């Protein structure tokens, strides 16, 4: 209603009878009061500011589902642990459990990480805002447990928790460890609680004495501005936050607390589902002086563990990130070479008791299962030159969640081997090039316990290789190419490993006609080098 319409009532003529005049005044006052109420509601609605962002809404999790748990022991661990995880959610006061009515094969956390379509299909059939995938593998090095938290809204991995080399195998202990991992996994959400309701400046939050808070505690209300996620695996690394207000708790129950808003950046900025943080304050020592910025190394060294933590020459320490993208390595080798060519009327033999070679190896881990390999080797055999190039794809079958777990890898791709002879070589010796598709298998086994050593082997053969010769051809041939190798590695640091290996190669050709009946080349190479994982 416009103000001019209200003012109209002020200009009613005074000569109206008293009763009529009183009636008009009463109607005028009623309309005026209604106008004030409507105006105040409009003003209040206009004053409300929306302090939500896309990132903040994305990580708002109230209901969680537990997918069927995977193990490699036909359900010995998976069934009791799945029940334990469901029970822990049912007992929780911060989240609600939503049953996952899924069908089909049970997928491991690694399979879901590498298959976005499977995650999308699962999310479409769930009524929860997030879901947990868990897998348990028992191997020679102990038990490996992996848990992933996926969001339904964007079907991406948000948080991950992994335990490797757990040596206790009884079901009760593994259940307890899984529940602890579940708690740590959910605590990786970038907030500690949420506002459940607001009336005026009074609020209710979903935190209580079970969260180690007491009356008088002041909590920060935050808005999540941005999620910083891993560029390959998408799990949350950190979150950018902005404080939009403070809440003082006046009454604390076991699972709920009630308080008053102390400050907020604008009226009604704190709303239902606003996020809370600040359960545990950061406490600094030596705050009575300005010389150390409140965190001097001298004060830290006075702690009982100061000598262990810092020592005589303290240095900055940062946590090291585990390799997630691939590997590049270099090796030098000393090899033995022997070549035999059998002709129809004579034969030729050439050997090199020791020749040098250099190898460069690289791997790119496309997914937890798939990898890409590129290898180059160059050598000088007497006066001959050796070149070997490989481009392979690999499929990993791991017996654990870590890259250090025992594994078997199937390999397939293209390879070419070239041995260039000099111009004064015998007429029976030719420059030979073997090329074709290469198939094989490789495996690695880390030694038990905390040993830094691991052993491995590989077996490869070339499928229907093609032989080309120069300057002359010995005729049509049936060719075989086989390679076999064993190796050992030692972990020097999380990113660096030393590698020593012994490789055997055999190239043979049987000719159907011509001056040469058969030819063979054999290499035995010992090599040593380093691999850098990144």
N, C-alpha and C positions, 0 to 999 in steps of 0.2 A: 504494500500500500504506500502511495506517495504521501509526503508530508503535507502537500497542499490540500489533500483530501481530509486530513485530520484537522487542519486549521479552520476548515469550513465551519466546524462546530462552535468556534469562538465568535462567530458573527451572527448568531441567531438573535433575533430581536428580543429585547428585555421585556417588552410589554406582554409576553405570553403569560398565561396563567401560571401560578406557582407549581401546580402539579405537573403540568406539561413540561415546564422548564426543568424540574427535577428529573423527570423521565429522560429528557434529552441529554442532560448532564451524565446520567448513569450510562446510557448507551455510548455516549462519546468516550467515557473513561474505559469502558470495556474494549471498545475498538482500539483505543490508544495503547492499552496494555497488550493486546494481541499483536499490535504492530511492533512493540518493543521486543516481545518474545521472538517473533519471526526474524526481526533484524539481528538480534543477538545470535540466533542459530546460524544465520547466513554468515555473520562475522566470524563465529567460531569455526564454521566449516572452511572459510577462506583462510583462517590462521593455521589450520592443520597442514604440516609439511610431511611429505612422504620421504622417510629416511630408509629406503630400501634400494638395493641395487641388484643387477642381474646375478652377480657373484653371490651376494647375500642370500637371495632366494634359492639359488642353485644348491647351496649346502644346508638348507633348512631340512633337517632329518628328524622325523618324529616316529616313523614306523619303519621297521627293518625286517627283512626275511632272511632265513638261513637256507641256502641251497643244499641239496643232498651232498654229504661229505664223501670225498673219494679217498680210498686207500688201496694198497696193493696186496692186501691180506684177506680179501673176500669178506670185508666188513667187521673184522675183529676190533679195529679201532674206530672205523667210521660211524657205526651205529651208536655206540655209547657217547662218543664225542659230539655227534649231532644233537643228541638229547640234552647233553650238558650245555651246549651253546643256546639251545632253545630255552632251557630252564633259566639260564642267566639273563636272557632278555625278558622273560616273564617276570622275574624278580626285580628288574631295573625300574627305577622311577623316572628315568630320563627318556626312555624309548619304549615303544610298544612293539610286540612281536606280531608279525603278519605271516600266516602260513604260506609257503611257496608250493602252489599246486602245479608242479612241473612234470613233464613227461619226457621220455626219451633217455638216451645214454647220459650217465653222470660225467660231467666235464671237469677236468682239473683246473686249478687257478691259472696254470700256464696256458692251457688251451683257450680259456676265455680271454686272456691277455692278447693272444695272437689272432683271435677271431671276433672282430667287432660285430659281425652279423649274428653270431650266436648270442652275444650279450644283448643285442637289440631284440632278438626273438624272445629271450628270457624276460627282459624288462616289460615287454608288451603283455605278458601273462601274469604279472605281479601287481598286487594292490599296495605295495609298500613304496616308500620314497628312496630306499637303498636296500641292497642285498649283499650278503657275505658268501663268498666261495672259499672253501677250505679243502686242503689235500694233505694226506699223511703218507709218507713213503718210508718204509723200513729197508735200509740197505746195509752194506758191510760197514760203513762208517757211522752207523747209528740211525736215529729217526730224524727225518726232516719234516717239519710242519710249515705250511704256507697258508696265509689267509689274505684275501683281497676284499676290499670294500668298494663296490660299484654303486654309482648313482643311477637311479632310474631316469632322471630328467635328461641327462646327456649321454647315457649308456657308456660312461668312461670310468676307468679305474681312478679312485680318489685316494685310497690309503692301502698300505701293504705292511704285513708283519711276517717275518720269516725266522724260523729256528732250525739250525742245522747241527748235526752231530750229537743229538741228545742220546745219552747212553742208557737211560732207564727205560725198560720196555713194558712194565706192568701197566695195565689199562688205567688204574686209578691215578697214577702219577701223570700219565700222558693226558688224562682228562683235566687234571688240575692245571697243568702247563698250558693246555689249550684255552681254558677259561681266562688265564692271565694274559695270554696273547690277544684274546678277544677284547679284553678291557683296554689294553694298550692300543689296539687297532681303532676302537671307537674314540679314544682320547686324542687321536690324531685329527679329528674334526677341529676346525680353527676357532672353536668357542667352547665354553665350559657349561653353559646353560642358556635358558631362554625365559623371556617374560611370558607368563601364561594369561594374565589379565591386568587391566588398568581401570581404575575408577578415580577420577580426579588425579591426585598425586599418589594415591595408594596403589601398590602393585603386588602381584603374586608371582613368584619365580619357582622353577622346578629344581631347586637346590635345597639341601637341608643338612642336618647334622651328619648324615652319612657321607656328605661331601667335605667334612671337616671344616664347617663354618659355624659361627656362633653369632648371637645377637650383638648388634653394634657394628658388624662387618659392613664395609662400604665396597660395593661392586661397581666395576666400570661397565657401562652399556656401550657396545661397539657396533659399528656398521662395517661389514666386510666389503672392501672396495674392489679388490682384485685377487684372483687366485693364480699363484705362480706354480705351474705344473711342469713335470719332467717332459722334455721335448719329444721323447720316444715312447715312454710307458704311461704318461699322463698322471701318475700319482702326484699328490700335493707335496710341494717342497716348502712353500711358505705362503702367507696371505698378508696382503696390505689391509690395514684396519684403521678406522677413525673412531675416536671416542666421542659419543654424542650425548653422554650424560652420566650421572652417578646415582646409585640407589643405596640407601642405608637400611639394613635389615633390622627390624624391631621385634619380630617374633619368628623363631626358628623351630620348626618341627623336624621329624626324621627325614622327610622327603620333600617338604614344601617350606617356603619362607615368605614372610610378609614384610613389606617395608614401605618407605616413602621415597619419592624422587627428591634428591637433594638439588641436582642441577640438570639441565638439558639445554642443548644449543638453541632450540626454539620450542615454543609451546606445542605439546603433543608430539614431539619428535620421537619419544619412546613409546612404542606401540607393542601390541601382541606379536610375539615371535622375534622381538628385538633380542640380539645376542648379548651374552654376559661373559665377562672375563675378569681376571684379577682375583682368583680364588687364593693363590699363593703369592704373597708379596716378595719382591726381590730385596734382600737385605744386604747392605754393604757395611763393611767394618771401617774403623778409623774415620768417622764422619765429623770429628771435632777439629780437623785441620784442613787447611786449603792447599796443602803442598802435594797431596797425592790424588786429588780428584775423587777421593772416597773409595779407591780400590788399589792401594799401593801394593806392589809385589812384596815389600818388606812386611806388611801386615799379614799377607798370605803365607809367607815363609814361617811365621810364628806358629802356624797351626801344627798339631801333632804329626800330620803327614807331610809337613813342608819339605823335609829332606827328600822324601820319596817323590813328591810331586815336582819339585823344582831342581834340587841338586845344586852343585856348585856353579854350573853355567846354565841357567834356565834359558829356554828358547821358546818362541811362540809355537803353539800347536794348533793344528786345524784338523778336523776329521777328514779322512780320505774317502773319496767316493769309489765304490766298487766299479770295475769295468763293465760297461753295458753296450758298447758300440762295436768293438772288434779288436783285432790284433795285427801288428806288423812286426816282422822279425828278420834277422840276418844271420847267416851261418857261413863259416869257412870250412872247407873239407879237404881231406887228403884221400885220393882214390887209387885203386888198382884197376887196370884196364887190360883186357885180352880180346883179340879178334882172330878168328880162324875162318879162312875161306878155302873150301875144298873144290878144286877144279876137276875136270875130266882127266887131265894128264899131269897136273901138278897142284900144289897147295901153297897157301901163303899164311904166315902167322905174324901178328903184330901185337906187342904188349907194352905196357908202361907200368913199372912197379910202383910208381908214386907220381901222381899228378895233382895240381891244385884246382880247386873249384870254389865258386862263391854262389850262395843261394839267397834269394829274397822271398820271403813268404808273407802273405797277407790274408786276413779274414775279415769279413763284414757280417755281423750278426743281424740279419734282417728281422727275425723274430726269435723268441726263445727256442723254436724248433729248426728254423731254416737259416742257413748260412751260405756265404759266397766266398770262394777261395781263388786266389791268383798267385801262382808260383813261377819264379824265374830262376834258372841255373845256368851259369857260364863256367867253362873250364878249358884248360889247355892240356891236351893229351899228346905228349911228344911234340911233333910239329902239327898236330891236328887241332882243330877248334871244335868245342862241344857247346851246343845250345839246347836248352830244354824249356818249353813253355807249357803251362797248364792253366786252364780256367775251369773250375769245378763248382757245382752246387752240392750242398750237404744237407742232410736231414738228420737231426740229433734225436736220439732216444736216451734221455737222461734218467738215472735212477735217483734223482733228487732235484730240488729246486735251484740249487746253486750252480754256477758255472764250473765249480770245482768238484761237482758230484761225478761219480763214475758214469761213463757214457759210451754208447756205440753210435757211430755216425756212418750212414750210407752216403757214398759219394758218386757223382756222375758228372761228366763234362767232356771237354775236348782237350787233347794233348798232342804236342808235336816234339819229336826228338831229331836232332840234326848233328851229324858228325862230318865235318868238312876235312878232306884229306888234302895234302899238298900236291903239287904238280909232278913231283919225281917219284911218287908212290908206285908200287907194282901195278901191273895191268889188271891183276885180279882184285885189287883193292879199289873201291869206288866210294864217292861221297854218298852217304845213305841218309835218307830222311824217312822216319816212320811217323805217321800221323793218323788220328782217328779218335773215335769216342772211347773214353776211359771210364771204367766202372770199378767199384771197389768198396772196401769197408775199412774203417779205422776205429780204434777204441782207446780209451785212457782210463786208468784206475789209480786214484790217489791212495797212498799207503795209509793204513788205519791210524787213528789217534790224531795228534796234532803235528804229524810229520809233514815237512814241507815238500817231500818228494812224491812223485807220481811216475808211473810206468805206462807205456802204451805201445801199440803196434799198428801197422797198416798193411793191407794186401790189395794190390791193384792189378788189373789186366786191361789190355786194349781190345775193344770189340771190333773184329774184322779190320785190323790196321792196313794202311796203304803204304807201300814202299815205293819211293822214287829214288833213282840213282843218276849220278853224273860222274864223268863225262859220257859213260856208256851204260847201257842197261844190261843186266845179266839175264833178262827174260822174265816171263811170268813166274810168280812165286806165291807160296803159301807162308804167311808170316804170323808170328806170335810175339807178343810183348808182355812180360810179367815183371812186376816189381814187388819187393817185400822189404819192410823196414821195422826196426824196433827203436825205441827212444826212451829217454828218461828226462824228467824236468825237476828243477828245484825252484821253489818260490822264494825269491829274494825280497820282494816287497809286494804290496797289493797290486802293483802295476807291472812289475818286472820279474821275468823268469829266465833262468839259464836252461839251455837245452843241449843235450848230446844224443847223437843217433848213429845207427849203423844201417846202411841201405844196400840192397842187392838188386841189380837190374839185369835182365837177360832179353836180348833181341835176337831172334832166329828167323832165317828164311830158307825154304827149300824150293829150288828152282826146277821147273819141269824140263827145260831144254837149254842148250847153250853151253858155253865153256865153263860155267860155274854150276855146281850141283847143290851146294849149301853154303851158308855163311852165318856166323854168330858173333855177337858182341856182348861182353860181360863187364859190368862195373860193380865194384865193391867200394863203398865210400863211407868213411868215418867223418863226422862233422860235429862242430861245436859252435854255439852262438847264443843269442839272447832274443827273447820275445817281449815286446812291450804291448800291454793290454790297455785299452782306453775306453 
